[in-house]
Amino acid sequence: MSSCIPRLPSFESLEVDFLFSHHVLEHVDDLCEIVRDFARRVRPGG
């Protein structure tokens, strides 16, 4: 996926990379929370 993004050997691109992955990780966290909530509804007391 990240192969579409051109790699520039500069500090700025590293910073953007970091912010981007941090942003993605936050969404993954939300997704895990949603999945856990769904699992609780499907299997109460699980």
N, C-alpha and C positions, 0 to 999 in steps of 0.2 A: 504494500500500500504506500509506504513512504518512498518507494522507488520513483514515484511520480514527481516528488518534490526534489528539485535540483539541490545538490549539496554544495554549499559555499563554505570554504574553510575560513570562516570569520566568526568573531565573537557574537555578532548580531544574530547570525543564523542559529548559533547554539542557543542563544537566549529564546528565540522564537520556537525552536525545537522543544526546549524545556517547558515553555508556557503551553505549547500545543499538547504535549504529552500529559502535563498536569491537568489540563482541561479535559482531555479524554479520560484520564483516571477518575476524575470527579464524576463523569457520566457513568463510568463502569460501576462506581460505588453506588450510584442511584439505581442502576439496573439490578445490582445484587440485592439491594433493599427491596425492590419491587418483586423480584423472584422469591425472596424469603417470605414476603407478605403473602404472595400467591400460594406458596407451599403451606403456609399456616392455615389458609382458608380451605385448601383441598384436604389437608390432613390435620384436623384440629387436635391439639394436644401432642403434636409431633415433636 
